[in-house]
Amino acid sequence: MENTQNIKDNLMRVLSSIREAERLSGRKEGEVSLLAVSKFHSAEKVKEAIEAGQMYFGENRVQEAVTKFNEVRESYPNVHLHIIGTLQSNKIKKAVLLSNRIESADSIECLKGIEKHCALEKKLIEVLLEYHTGEESKAGFLHIEDMREALELSARGEVPHISIRGFMTMAPLTNDEALQRKSFAALREAKEVLEKEFPSMDLKVLSMGMSSDYRAAIMEGSTEVRIGTAIFGSREK
Ligand SMILES: *Cc1c(COP(=O)(O)O)cnc(C)c1O
């Protein structure tokens, strides 16, 4: 793992490596966006990244994100925050208030909870459906049928404050690139199937790839990589 204090250099290195992976996989330049995952890192570090040009951040724990991003937004009100961790129902309200997008919707119940709080707050929010494609992670919809059900809910107008924009997954934690790619390919294939079934919806986003596997994810069609360690250095867990 990269282990330097210099967030700006790390960001530039990660961005150029993303651009290189785009080229190698025949993707268009700029097709893959970068979500900087700042969990376990301070508001100061987030501000450093913003000053280096990064405006999109991801956090997986709502409570931690509330404190941090309230502070960050005093100086940078336009910063974007995506929630990427499993959402307990008692955290949905805060997640809705705080974030621009929830990437980790993993059940019909969760979607209905998001809808309920968005309706109360009169807020529209973007959501990704998290798909379980790797053995290690427990999060995510287990079957494509379940995601289909979620999309039907949206297509019927039952979650009008939610705009489902695509899908997210975490690959198994392994150095075996073939296994990583299998997991990412499973998400891409699910997206391709569901996009055809719901042609009126815009389901383009494929959020997949982290510090250790984002090149493989880009090869499999990722449109957003979520990178923490390679930008902010290692964190204590
Ligand atoms: C922590 C986390 C990441 C970033 O992981 P790194 O290995 O630090 O790049 C990406 N996605 C999710 C859901 C995470 O929880």
The ligand as a MOL file (V3000), in Angstrom:
LIG
                    3D

  0  0  0     0  0            999 V3000
M  V30 BEGIN CTAB
M  V30 COUNTS 15 15 0 0 0
M  V30 BEGIN ATOM
M  V30 1 C -13.4170 1.1040 2.6570 0
M  V30 2 C -14.2100 0.9060 1.4320 0
M  V30 3 C -13.6560 1.1820 0.1700 0
M  V30 4 C -12.2260 1.6650 -0.0390 0
M  V30 5 O -11.3070 0.6800 0.3050 0
M  V30 6 P -9.7270 0.8590 0.0880 0
M  V30 7 O -9.2180 -0.5150 0.0480 0
M  V30 8 O -9.2120 1.6450 1.2300 0
M  V30 9 O -9.5300 1.5780 -1.2050 0
M  V30 10 C -14.4650 1.0070 -0.9400 0
M  V30 11 N -15.7420 0.5770 -0.8240 0
M  V30 12 C -16.3060 0.3070 0.3690 0
M  V30 13 C -17.7160 -0.1570 0.4210 0
M  V30 14 C -15.5630 0.4610 1.5350 0
M  V30 15 O -16.1280 0.1810 2.7150 0
M  V30 END ATOM
M  V30 BEGIN BOND
M  V30 1 1 1 2
M  V30 2 1 2 3
M  V30 3 2 2 14
M  V30 4 1 3 4
M  V30 5 2 3 10
M  V30 6 1 4 5
M  V30 7 1 5 6
M  V30 8 2 6 7
M  V30 9 1 6 8
M  V30 10 1 6 9
M  V30 11 1 10 11
M  V30 12 2 11 12
M  V30 13 1 12 13
M  V30 14 1 12 14
M  V30 15 1 14 15
M  V30 END BOND
M  V30 END CTAB
M  END
